[in-house]
Amino acid sequence: MHTIDTLSYADFNFVIDGHRATLEDILPGFNENDRIGVVVLQPGGGMGASGLLMSALTRFYDFHRPRLGDEPGKLRIYPEFFVFHIGTRHMNHSWMDVWPPHKEVVVEDDPEQILEAINDRGITRLLVEDIKPSSATFLRETTSSAKHRIVSALAYSATGRVDKADVRITSCSVAEGYVMDSLNRSEELSAEVKEQLRQGRKPLLVDGRVTETYRRIELSDALLMLTQSTVPGPTTRNYMDILGIS
């Protein structure tokens, strides 16, 4: 809960289709019981969803803020936000308040198993990496459970920029500091990959604030973007090419 005294909802700006918006416009009906799941396919990929994840956690804390703290009689709770690492653990998101550690879930690279894990955590808002949809086979019961419960789905990118974006979220320097803290504490990443990821964030920065883009999608499309066995690892060149920077 280290973010409750350093971040607030006012630290984030939201735009939909070029118009100023709110988190509730992006995630209609967002409430204290929502459970966000971020599916991550590559090293550091979840950094690209940090704006939405961290703005949502400030809203969660707003629901409970008067009762939170370490003092006797106060609550020490975290939002029910989960990161689903596909194949292997891709980063440590603890400094982005994805905590306790069991909320970082490593899942086999298999669509059915991924969706089962999402269902088992009761996810209501799903974020998937913006990749080309691929065919997948699910049990009917697994998809029925997801469709009954998940009310919002968005595509994000490890680069922070998606194609055909309709949502833009700008965070603040404090939030970006926590993203970097999470990256720096990620023992599963090599020093070289960490440096590539740091460089990849720089084009998103203006006056210390990072702007990421997202695209609202149908759940049926999101379910076809849960896995891709040949997602390349990020490099500085990948980021520069996708962002159109020479």
C-alpha positions in Angstrom: 0.0 0.0 0.0 3.0 2.3 -0.4 1.1 4.2 -3.2 -1.8 5.4 -1.0 0.0 8.4 0.2 1.9 9.3 -2.9 -0.6 8.8 -5.8 -4.1 10.0 -6.3 -6.7 9.7 -9.0 -6.0 13.4 -9.9 -2.5 12.4 -11.0 -3.9 10.7 -14.1 -5.6 12.0 -17.3 -7.9 10.0 -19.5 -8.9 10.6 -23.2 -11.3 8.6 -25.3 -11.5 9.3 -29.0 -9.8 12.7 -28.5 -12.2 13.8 -25.7 -11.4 14.1 -22.0 -12.8 11.2 -20.1 -12.7 9.3 -16.8 -11.6 5.9 -15.7 -15.3 5.0 -15.4 -15.8 5.9 -19.1 -13.1 3.4 -20.0 -14.3 0.7 -17.5 -18.0 1.4 -17.2 -19.3 0.7 -13.7 -15.9 0.3 -12.2 -16.2 -0.4 -8.4 -14.3 -1.7 -5.4 -15.1 -5.3 -6.2 -13.7 -5.3 -9.7 -10.8 -7.6 -10.4 -8.3 -6.7 -13.1 -6.3 -9.2 -15.0 -3.3 -8.4 -17.2 -2.0 -11.1 -19.5 1.7 -10.7 -20.2 3.5 -12.5 -23.0 7.0 -11.1 -22.9 9.6 -9.6 -20.6 8.4 -6.3 -19.1 5.3 -6.4 -21.2 3.1 -5.4 -18.3 4.8 -2.0 -18.1 2.7 -1.1 -21.1 -0.5 -1.4 -19.1 0.8 0.5 -16.0 -1.2 3.6 -16.6 -4.6 1.8 -16.5 -3.5 -0.5 -13.7 -2.2 2.2 -11.4 -5.0 4.7 -12.0 -7.4 1.9 -11.2 -5.7 1.2 -8.0 -6.0 4.8 -6.9 -9.8 4.5 -7.5 -9.8 1.3 -5.4 -8.0 3.1 -2.5 -10.5 6.0 -2.8 -13.3 3.5 -1.9 -11.5 2.6 1.3 -9.0 5.4 2.0 -10.4 6.6 5.4 -10.1 3.0 6.8 -6.6 2.2 5.4 -3.4 2.2 7.4 -1.0 0.2 9.5 -2.4 1.4 12.8 -4.5 -1.0 15.0 -8.1 -1.2 13.7 -7.1 0.0 10.2 -7.3 -2.1 7.0 -4.3 -3.3 5.1 -5.7 -4.4 1.8 -4.7 -4.3 -1.8 -6.9 -4.3 -5.0 -7.6 -7.7 -6.5 -5.4 -7.0 -9.5 -3.6 -10.0 -11.1 -0.8 -10.4 -13.7 -0.9 -13.6 -15.7 2.7 -14.4 -16.8 2.5 -16.8 -19.8 5.1 -19.5 -19.9 7.4 -17.9 -17.4 7.6 -15.0 -15.0 8.2 -11.8 -17.0 8.7 -9.1 -14.3 8.1 -8.3 -10.7 5.1 -5.9 -10.4 5.1 -5.6 -6.6 6.0 -1.9 -6.6 2.9 -1.3 -8.8 0.9 -2.7 -5.9 0.3 -6.1 -7.5 0.6 -7.7 -4.1 0.8 -10.2 -2.3 3.0 -12.4 -4.5 0.3 -14.9 -5.3 -1.3 -12.3 -7.6 1.6 -12.8 -10.1 0.4 -16.0 -11.7 2.6 -18.1 -14.0 0.4 -20.1 -16.5 1.3 -22.6 -19.2 1.2 -21.2 -22.8 -2.1 -22.8 -23.6 -5.3 -20.7 -24.2 -7.6 -23.0 -22.2 -5.3 -23.0 -19.1 -4.9 -19.2 -19.3 -8.6 -18.7 -19.4 -9.1 -21.2 -16.6 -6.7 -19.2 -14.5 -8.4 -15.9 -15.3 -11.8 -17.5 -14.4 -10.4 -18.9 -11.2 -9.4 -15.4 -10.0 -12.8 -14.0 -10.9 -11.4 -11.4 -13.3 -14.0 -8.8 -14.4 -11.7 -6.5 -16.5 -9.3 -8.1 -18.9 -6.2 -6.6 -20.5 -4.4 -8.5 -23.3 -1.3 -7.7 -25.4 -2.2 -6.3 -28.8 -1.2 -9.2 -31.0 -2.7 -10.8 -34.1 -5.6 -13.0 -33.0 -4.9 -16.7 -33.3 -7.2 -19.7 -33.3 -7.8 -21.3 -29.9 -9.8 -24.1 -28.5 -11.7 -23.7 -25.2 -14.2 -25.7 -23.3 -17.6 -24.3 -23.7 -18.0 -24.0 -19.9 -14.7 -22.0 -19.7 -15.8 -19.4 -22.2 -19.3 -19.3 -20.8 -17.9 -18.4 -17.4 -15.7 -15.7 -18.8 -18.5 -14.1 -20.9 -20.9 -14.2 -17.9 -18.4 -12.3 -15.7 -16.0 -10.1 -17.7 -17.5 -6.8 -18.5 -14.5 -4.9 -20.1 -11.6 -6.0 -22.4 -8.8 -3.8 -23.7 -5.7 -4.3 -25.8 -2.4 -2.8 -24.6 1.1 -3.0 -25.9 4.5 -3.6 -24.3 5.6 -0.5 -26.2 2.9 1.6 -24.6 1.3 2.3 -28.0 -1.4 0.2 -29.8 -2.6 0.4 -33.3 -6.0 2.1 -33.8 -6.0 3.3 -30.2 -9.2 4.9 -28.9 -8.0 5.4 -25.2 -5.1 7.4 -24.0 -4.0 7.5 -20.3 -1.3 9.9 -19.0 0.2 9.1 -15.6 2.7 11.1 -13.5 6.4 11.0 -12.6 5.6 9.3 -9.2 3.7 6.5 -11.0 6.5 6.0 -13.5 9.0 5.9 -10.6 7.1 2.9 -9.3 7.1 1.2 -12.7 10.9 1.7 -12.8 11.2 0.4 -9.2 9.3 -2.8 -10.2 11.6 -3.2 -13.2 14.8 -2.7 -11.2 13.7 -5.3 -8.7 12.9 -7.9 -11.3 15.5 -10.6 -10.7 14.1 -12.7 -13.6 15.3 -10.1 -16.1 18.9 -9.6 -17.2 20.6 -6.2 -16.9 20.6 -5.9 -20.7 16.8 -6.5 -21.0 16.2 -4.0 -18.1 18.2 -1.4 -20.0 16.3 -2.1 -23.2 13.0 -1.7 -21.4 14.1 1.6 -19.7 15.1 3.0 -23.1 11.8 1.8 -24.6 9.9 4.0 -22.1 11.7 7.2 -22.9 9.7 8.0 -26.1 6.5 7.9 -24.0 7.8 10.5 -21.6 6.9 14.2 -21.7 7.9 16.3 -18.7 8.2 13.2 -16.6 4.7 11.9 -17.5 4.1 8.8 -19.5 1.2 8.5 -22.0 0.1 5.1 -23.0 -2.6 4.1 -25.5 -5.1 1.3 -25.4 -7.9 0.0 -27.6 -11.3 -1.2 -26.3 -12.1 -4.6 -27.8 -14.8 -7.3 -27.6 -14.2 -10.1 -25.2 -14.5 -12.6 -28.0 -11.5 -10.9 -29.6 -9.5 -10.7 -26.4 -9.9 -14.5 -25.9 -8.1 -15.0 -29.3 -5.2 -12.8 -28.0 -4.3 -14.7 -24.9 -1.3 -16.5 -26.3 1.2 -16.5 -29.1 4.0 -18.9 -29.0 6.5 -16.8 -31.0 6.1 -13.3 -29.4 9.6 -11.7 -29.8 11.3 -10.4 -26.7 11.5 -6.6 -26.5 14.4 -4.6 -27.8 15.1 -0.9 -28.1 14.8 -1.4 -31.9 11.4 -3.0 -31.5 10.1 0.0 -29.5 11.6 2.6 -31.9 10.2 0.9 -35.0 6.7 0.6 -33.6 6.7 4.2 -32.3 8.1 5.4 -35.7 11.2 6.9 -34.2 14.4 6.7 -36.2 
